[in-house]
Amino acid sequence: MNKSYNTYTCNVERKSMQDLDLINSFLFRALTENPEHAKFVAKLVIERATGRSVEQISVVSEKALAGIDLGRHGICMDLYVEEYEGERCARVYDIEPNNYGADELPMRSRYSQALTDVKLLKAGENYKKLPNYISIWILPYDPFGQNRMLYTVKNLVAEDTQIVYNDGALKLFLYTDGEIGGNEKLKDMLRYFAESDEQNAVDPELSQLHDFVQQVRDNRKVGEQFMTLQDYLDNEIKRGVEEGIARARETAVAEAVNAAVAEALDEAVDVAVAEAMDAAIAKTVAMLKDLNVSKEQIVEQLMEKYSLTEEKAKSFLN
């Protein structure tokens, strides 16, 4: 038997708040819980991504939108922004740092737009009152493989791309390591999102942002929340593995008396560990829900700590 189950360990990478960059959803959400910080971040991202100056805006951090009916999928936007022209809401923005789920990104962005749109128009209102919709995704991976820092996605007429098809919907995908397109201010901001260190705060706005980020990093309460989350996840992983090994050993010894003990033990361990891990993950989800952690963050934590696909992680929320 090649494995030594008595010395089996589960190595879990530990991080502190100081290790987190702004692309990390925990730090981004902790930062934007403060309305002043949220508004500052919203203006910074919108202006550098679109090239437009924005003034009259309202901002909501972690805005949750329920599905259109019971049993239908809802969404939680990291940062939801409404831009006004006088009394009229002219544009809504969905700002999403996203470091997982690359394979689902197109469908996810489509669904986010659809569920946002359906909440924006009151019964009987003319469609012309529907605000423009702009989603801004900040990504540590290249969604289209062309090394661009900015990809602009909008609807067009396939037979003649010169025809303007203006349905008011625009999706911007920002790649933190992209080199082509964009401009220096956008590049500087993306570099700071990816590596939120003082040396990357290269202009006054980014310096102010870094001050806000450092306030959050140094906040004892936020740090305790992050460590509590990590401690719980780490303990559940380790306990799940240990319980699985113990049950597997007992099962394998009983079933493999007259068989190839090594092969049976390996197989039983694999089955029992899988079952134990599922149980540990279920307990993790229950605890995080009790702590009012958003579904998006629960999925991300499950993917990171348990090495799950996004689809598998979401299955534990049902």
Secondary structure, 3 states (H helix, E strand, C coil): CCCCHHHCCCCCCCCCHHHCCCCCHHHHHHHHCCHHHHHHHHHHHHHHHHCCCCCCEEEEEEEEECCCCCCCCCEEEEEEEEEEECCEEEEEEEEEECCCCHHHHHHHHHHHHHHHHCCCCCCCCCHHHCCEEEEEEEECCCCCCCCECEEEECCCCCCCCCCCCCCCEEEEEEECCCCECCCHHHHHHHHHHHCCCHHHCCCHHHHHHHHHHHHHHCCHHHHHHHHHHHHHHHHHHHHHHHHHHHHHHHHHHHHCCCCCHHHHHHHHHHHHHHHHHHHHHHHHHHHHHHCCCCHHHHHHHHHHHHCCCHHHHHHCCC
